[in-house]
Amino acid sequence: MSESANQDHFLKRTIEEDIAGGRWGAPGDRSVVRTRFPPEPNGFLHIGHAKSICLNFGLAEQFGGSCNLRFDDTNPVKEDKLFVESIVRDVRWLGFRWPGASESDPMEGVRFASDYFQLMHDCAVDLIKKGLAYVDDQTPEQIREGRGAPGVPGTNSPFRDRPIEESLELFEKMVAGEFPEGSRVLRAKIDMASPNFNMRDPVMYRIVKMAHHRTGDAWRVYPMYDWAHGLEDSVEGITHSICTLEFEDHRPLYDWFIKSINEGRSEPLHHPQQIEFARLNLGYTVMSKRKLKQLVDEKRVEGWDDPRMPTIAGYRRRGYTPESVRSFCRDIGVSRFNSLIDPGRLENACREHLNAVAPRRMAVLKPLKVVIENFPEGETRHIEAVNNPEDASAGVRKVPFTRELYIERDDFMEDPPKKFFRLGPGREVRLRYACLLTCIEAVKDASGEVVELRCTYDPETWGGKNPPDGRKVKGTLHWVSAVHGIKAEVRNYDRLFSIEDPNHTPKGAPETWSFLDAINPDSLEVISGAVLEPALAQDPASSNEPAWPDGIRRVQFERHGYYCIDSASTPERPVWNRTVSLKDSWAKIAQKG
């Protein structure tokens, strides 16, 4: 995938300088670049992770190096095999592969922090022997209080200077499971007066008596992220450990751990370089795992893959393509400054890609019946319709035309205003690909609602020809045969939140306000009576549609937007999800203020 090749940013320049200077190998050797994507398997990936995935894998590819997929599975309390499998699926869906990846076995080549638990233990023992780590018997509350405050030094633990042999013995008893959870921890001995809180004797290990999804009951202590992170990178030969900005203050600790381990070693561990970049903050959404979990748990959405969720699974189910997500990540670039990105940029990336590749189909979402009085009863004519005006190789399809059709209810007005160019009594419109149509009567039910239009067509305009007399017709409507059309449920999805930044309380909001109060009540419209052209009930291969690698069928419903078949759809009950509208309606709302 060469999509990142033309990107220029500070990370790329840093790597180029390292290569030129021979920091990781022979000067000029670009293949030495090693990056990694290290998610914790405690939830589903979201669009913010997609930026990190594209960045790490993209840089490795650009320089001819490699990028590992490694799980930071150091907390068995929150982790699950389900999340491991979903993350692997998401990374593969985005189009990336890691060293050793296999198409037959998705897990092949995937790495885990738990692969290195023994090494982490041995290095911890080494630090204890060097007098650089100790077992602390204080409670979590006492440790927290002892860390001090900004500008106020912390207080040394009363166990900070306990004998090395005693700490060694206690640590092995911790490992053996002889102490209860929360009773002891292993801490690094650094500087309780450091202005950087991360350096105030951070915890390296805590006791957790829970089975691990890979190692089972083999361990009763588990490493903290800061202790594990650098060692994992070191073992894997990572050259550039790329993190988001919140880890900038953790970098001194990352370096301290590796330098301390290497002190006195005849064969020093590899010491990677940690570099930070600004994470993706997307408008009109939340990406906190806690908040996303709350949305799911409280059933504000239908699950982690609800098409309104910012998870990669949600975007996939909504019909976004991997190409459009990668294009968006490339478009927003890389910097060291946090900013709020307009989701319209992601939507536009999706529109641009689907416009080029998605076949066009006609779908009437809110049908109004039309009877063409001068068209023969029982006759079906097939009209050629273009599959994709952006791609001539997509060819054409046959669409059935009958005496009875459906048009959109919104395409008729009984008393239309001057600039309404669609159908009304005595008005003429063009039926796409077919002919000119004139309304002669609106039939109403007992309540006065229009339920049927009686019309006539102009035979001389059949097949989309212009009328011989040269009259101009401005409106063009899509339609579906009432005889051949298929019934479907259509779900029109929109942004889940109605304000740009639901993570912050709006000015003037009550004290009880929460992000849940910003949920958009119109984020989902379910239309149960839509009618689609019959090609959408056929095998996509027989309809000359693209062979989507992820198996998700995507089309443009003409005049409506881009749609995809839902994962819960069945032939008996087809369900289509709106991926994105044809135009950015939110941009107009923003302009109005």
N, C-alpha and C positions, 0 to 999 in steps of 0.2 A: 504494500500500500504506500504510494508515494505522495499522499496528499499533504504531508507536512514538510515536504522538501523545500518549499519556497518561504517557509516561515523564518523570520529573523527576530530574536528576542534575547534577553540577557542570559537565559540558560544556555541557549545555543552558542552564544559568544563565549561563555565561560568554558564550555566543553571544548570549543575550538582552540581556546588558549591552552587548555590542559593538554590537548593532543599535540599542539605545536611545541610545547615545552617538554614533552615526554614525561608528564607526571605519572602516568599509569603504565607506560611501556615505552617502546622505541618512539622517538619523535616522529610525528606524522602518521603513526599507526592508529587509524580510526576504529578498527575492529575491537579495541580494548574497552570500548564503552559498555558498561553494564548498568542497567537501571532495574527497578522493580516496582510492581504495584502490590502493596501489602495490606489488603483489607482485613478487618476483624470480622469473623463470620457470626455476627450478632444481629443481622438485619439484611434488608434488601438494598442493593446499590441504587443510588439516585443520580440525577443528572450532574451533580457536582462531582461524583466519582468518575463519571464519563470523561470529564475534562482531564482528570488525573490519569486515567487509563490512556486516553489519546496522547497525552503529553509524554508519559513514560515510554509507552510502546513506540510512539512516533519518533522520539529522539533516538532510541536504540536502532530503529530501522534506518533512520536518516544517516546515521554514522556507520552503519554496517555492523553494529554490535548486537546485543541481545537484552531482552527484558524478561525477568522472572515474574510469574504469578505466585505469590507466597501469602499464605494465610497467617495472620498474627493471632493464633489460637492459644492465647495465654490465660484466658478467663473462662473456665468451664461453666460458670454460673449463667452466662448469657449466650453461649455459643451452641450451635446446632448444625448437624449435618445437612439439614434442609437449606440453611443459608449458604453453606459451602457449595452445594450443587447449583443454587440459583445464581451465585456470583460467577461460577465457572461458565454457566450458560450465558450470562450477560456479557462477559468479556469476549467469549467466542462469537456471540451475536454481533458485537461491534466490529468483528473482523480481525481480531488479533490472536496471535499464537505465541507461545513461549518455547524455550528450548525443551525438546523432548515431547512436544505436544503431538497427539495422535488424533486422526479423524475418527478412528474406530473406538477409542476410549477417551472420553472427554477429560478424565482425571489424570491421564498420563502426563508426567512432567511437572505437575503442580507440586509446589513446595509448602511446607508447614513449619511454623516456629517450633512446634512440638517435636520436629525432627532433631532439634538441637537442645532439648531439655537437659540431656546429660552433660553436654559441653557447658551450658550455662551454669549448671550446678558446680562443675569442676572449676570454672573460672571464679565463681563466688567463693569457693573454698580457698582459692589462691589469694583473693583479696583479704579474706579473714586472716590468713597466715601472714600477709604483709602489714597487718594492722590497719587496713583501709576499709574494713567492714566489721560490724558487730551485731549481736543479737540483742534486741531491745524488748524488755518485758512490759513496757508501758502500754496502756490502753490506747486505742485509736484517738480518743478524745484528748488524752494527755500529750500524745505526739503532735496533734494538730495545734494545741495551745502552745506547746514548746517551740513551734516554728517561728513565733513572733509575728510581727506585722510589718507593712512597708515602712522603712526607715527605722524600725525597731528590731535589733538583733534577736535571734532565737536563743533558747536556753538549752545548754547541753543536757542530754539525757543522763540520768544517774547511772545508766548502764553503758555509757559511751566508752569508758575506759576499762571495762571488765577484761580480764585476762584473755589472751588469744585462744588458749586451749579451752577455756570455758565456752567461748563463743562457738568454737569448732564443734564441741560436744553437743551444745544446745541446738546448733543448726542441724546436725545429723539426726537428732531426736525429732526436730520439726519435720524433717524429710520422712522419717519413719512413722509419722502420724501419732506421736506420743502426747502431743499437746492439743488442746481445743482451739477451734478457730478464734481468731482475735486475741489470743493470749500472748503471742510473740511475733515479731517480724525481724527480718534481716535488713539492716540499714547500712548505707555507705557512709564512711566517715570523711566528710569533706570540710565544710565551713558553715557553722550555724550563724555566722554574722554576715554571710554573703548577701549582697543586695539582690541577687537572683535567688528567688525562693526554691527553685529547682535544685540548687546546690546545697541547701540546708539539710544535709544528711538524709537524702531521699530513701524511701523504702525500696528494697530490691526484691524481696520475697515476702509473701504472706501465706498463711495456712488456709487452704481451701479443701475441705473434705467432700469433694464431689467428683464423680466419675467424669473423665474427659472423653470427648467424642472420638478420639483416636487412641489415646494411651490408657483408657480405662481407669483402674485404681492404682496404677503404677506410681503415681506421684500424689503427695499430700501437701506440697508447697508449689506455688506457681509464681513465675517471674512477673514483675511489673513491666509495663511497656518500655520505659526508658532503659531498663537493664537489658531487655531482650532485643530491642530494636537494633542497636549498633552491632551486637554480636551476630544477629541474623545477616545483616548486610555484609559483615566481615567474612563470615564463612562462605557466602555466595560470591565473594569477589566483586561486590557492587562498587562501582567507581563514583557514581553520583546518586546519592540518596535524596531524592526530591520530595520535599514535604510542603505542606501549606504553612502560612505565616504564623499560625498559633504555636508552631513547634520551634520558632526562632529562638525563644528563650530556653529551649531544651538542648540546643546545639552544644553549649559548653559542657553539659552533662554527658551528652553523646561522646564528645571528644575525651572527657575525663575518664570515662569507663575504659575506653580502648587503650588510652595511654597508660592507665594504671595497670591494666592486665599485661601490657607489653613491658612494663618496667621489670628489668632483670631477666626477660625471656631470651633464650638463645635464638629462637625463631619467632619473631614478633608476628602478631596477627595483622592481617591487612586492615588498613585504616581508611575507610571511605570518607567522602566529602559530603556533608549534609548541606543542601541548598533549599531555600524556601521561596515559594511563589504565592500569589494571592488566590484564594479559593474562589470558586464560582458562587456568587450570590444572585439568584434569579428572582426577578420581581413577580408579584402575585402568587407566591408560593412559600412554603416552609420546607426546610431540608433537615431540620433537627430530627434525629431518630426518635427521640422522646415524643415530639409532637406528631410525627408520622404514625407512630405506634398508637398514640391517643386517638387519632382519626380512625384508625382501623378498629381499635378496641371498643370505641363508642359507636361504631357502625355509622360514622359520618360518611364513609365511603364503603365500597363493597369488598375491599381487601387490598393487599399490597400491590396487586396488579390492576386496581381500578384505573381506567384510562385518564382519570383526573389527577392521579398521584404523580409526583415528580420522579418516581422510581423508573429505572430502565425497563423493568417489567411492565410498568404502566404505559410508558411511551410505546413499547413494542405492541402491546395489546391495542393501543389506540391507532396503530398503523404507521407510526414514524419509522423511517428506514434507517439502518445503520449509517448509510452514506450521508443522510441529512444531519444526524447527530455529530458525525465526524466533521462535516462541513461547518456546523455551528461552532464546535470547539476550536476549529482552526480560525474562524472569523473573529471570535472574541479575543484571541491572542493570549499572551502571557505577560504578566507584570507583577510588581511587588506592591501594588496599591489596591486595596479593597474597593469595590464599586458594586452597584446594583445593576444587573444586566436586564434589559428589556426582553421579556420572553417572545416579543414579536420577532426578534432576530432568529430564534429557534424555529418559530412557525414559518418564517420566510424561507429558511433553509429547507424545510420540509416541502413547502409549496414549490420551490424551484426544482427540487429533484423529482417530485411526483408529476409536475407539469411535463417534464421531459419523458417520463417513462410510463406513467399510469394510463391505461386505456380508458376511453370515454364510454360512458353508458348513460342511458336515460332512466330516471327514477322520479316518480311523482309521489311526493311525501304526504300531501294532503289533497287527495283526489276529488275532482269534480267531473262528473260524467258528461261526455259530449256525444251526441248522436248526429251523424252526418247523413242528412235525409236523402241526398242524391248519390250516395255511395251504395252499391249493390249489397243487399242483405246476404249474409253467409259467405261473402267473398273475403279472401285474405290475399293481400299483395305484399310482396317483400321488397323493401327499399334498401339500397346500399347506404351504409353510414360509415363515416371515417372512424377508425379506431383511435388514432392519435394524430392530430394535425401537426404535432411537433416531430413526428417520426413516420415518414412515408413507408418505411419497411413494415410498419405494423399493419398495413393493409386496411381492408374494409370488412364489414360484417353485414348480414341480412337481418333487418328488423321488420317484424310483421305489422301490417297496417290493416285495420278493420273499420267497419261502419261505426262501431262504438269504441271510444277512446277515453282516456283520463288525461286531464290537464291539472295543473296546480290551481287550487281554489283561489289563491291570491292573484292568479293571472286573469281573473274576471272581476269586473265591477259593473253593477247595474247602472250606476250613474257616475261614470268615470270623469275625473278632472281633465283639464286640457292636455297636460303633459303625461297622461297615462297612455302608453302606447301598446297596451295589451288588449285583451278581448273585452267587448261590451256590446250591448244590443246595436246591431247595424254596423258594427266595426269589423274590420278585416285584419287578420294577422297571418304570419307565415308559420306553418308547422315544420319544425326542423326536418330537413332532408325530404319532405313530402310535398306540400302544396300550400296554396293560400286557402284560408278558411274564414267564412263570414258567419257571425252569430245572428240568427233571425228571431230566436225566442228563448227566454229564460223560464224554465218550469220550476214552480215553487211547491213546497209541501204545505200542510195545513197551518204551520206556524209562520209561514211567510219566508222560510229559508229557501234559497235557490238550490235545487238538488240535481238539475240537469239542464244542459244547454242544447237547443236544437239549432243545427248549423248546416251550411252547404259548403262544398269545396269547389274550386275552379279547376276543372279537368285539364285546362290548357297550361296550368302551372305544375302539373304532376312531375315528380322527380326533382323538385326544387327549381324548376324553370321560372324565369321572370315572366310576368303577364305580357301578352303581345301588345296591349294598348299602352304599355310603359308606365302604368300607375305605380306609385311608390308605396310600399308597406314597411313601416318602421319596426314593428314588433315581431320577434321570433320566439315561439314557445316550444318547449319540449313536451313530450307526450308519451303515453304507453298504451298499447292495445288492451282494451278491457277484456278481450277474449283470451289473450296469450300472456298477459302480465302476471307476475307472481307476487303474492302477498308477502310482506316482510315487516319486521320490527326495525326501526331506525332509531339510533341513539345519537342525538346531537350533543356532544360534549363541549364545554367551554371551560374557562379558567376557574379553578376551585375557589379562589379568593377574589373579592371585589375591590380590595385596596392594594396599592403597589407593594407595601411592605407590611404584611401581617405579623411580622416579628416584633414590631414596635407599636406601642399604644398610641392611637391617633390623638391629636391635640383636642382637648375638651371631652374626651371619652370618660365614662364613669370609672371609679377605682376597680370595679368588678370586671372590667373589660378583659377579654382574653382573645387570643387569635381565632378561637372558634366563632366569635361574634362577627368575624370578617368573611365567613364562608359565603360564597356567592349562591343565593337561592336559585339562580337560573343556570347553574353549572351543568345541569343535565336535563334535557328534554327527550322524553321517550314518545316516539310516534309509532303506534301499533298498527295502523292501517295503510302503510305505504305500499305502492305498487311499482315493481321494477320490471325492466324489459327482460324477456325470457332468457337472454344470453347469460344472465347472472345465475341461472339455475343449471347451466351447463358446466361441463368440465372445462376449467380455464384453458387447458391445452387445446381443446377443440375450438376455442374462441380466439385463438391467436393472441393470448395474453402472455405477459412476461412470466418466466419461471422464477418466481421470487425465491431466493436462497433459504429464507426462513419459513417458507410455506404459507405466508400470510397473503391472501388475495387482496389487492388494492386496486381501486378504480377511482375515476372522477365521475361523480354524479353531475351531469351537465347542469350548469347554472346554480349548483348548490355548494359543491366543495369536494374534497377528497375523502373517501370512505374505505374502510377495510372490513372484512368479515370477522366477526367476533369469535374468540376461542370457544365460547359456549354455544355457538350457532349449530343448528342441525338442518339437514335437507327439508325436514318437515316444518321447522320453525327457524327460518333464516334471520339472523340478527346482524345488522351492519352498524359500525361505529364511525362517527365523523372524526376524521383525523385532524383536519384543519379546513376552515372555510376558504373560499376562493380569494377573498380579500380580508385585510386586517380590520375588522370592525372596531377593535379596541383603540386603534390609532385615531379614528374619528372621535371616539368618546374622549380621548385625552386632549384632542384639539379643542373640543368644546369646553374643556375645563370642568 
